[in-house]
Amino acid sequence: MGIHETSGIEDLTKVTAVTESARLNICIHGLHETGITTCAANKFASTLPNLDDSIQYMSHLQEIDILKDQI
């Protein structure tokens, strides 16, 4: 589950609250994300008490990354 699948951090917060109340772990993952989205997902994941011990990010597959200086 990730930011894009839930339409943003606000809805992801709601979904993770449901998983926590159901005593389920959650794994944050991404697909075709920018570096900014990856940073937001990592920051969000650090607040989750029921975070699974794996997390996926895909920003390294992008041809360009707006977080890096472009020449």
Secondary structure, DSSP 8 states (H G I E B T S, - for coil): --TTTTTSHHHHHHHHHHHHHTT--B----SS--HHHHHHHHHHHTT-TTB-S-----GGGSS--TTS---
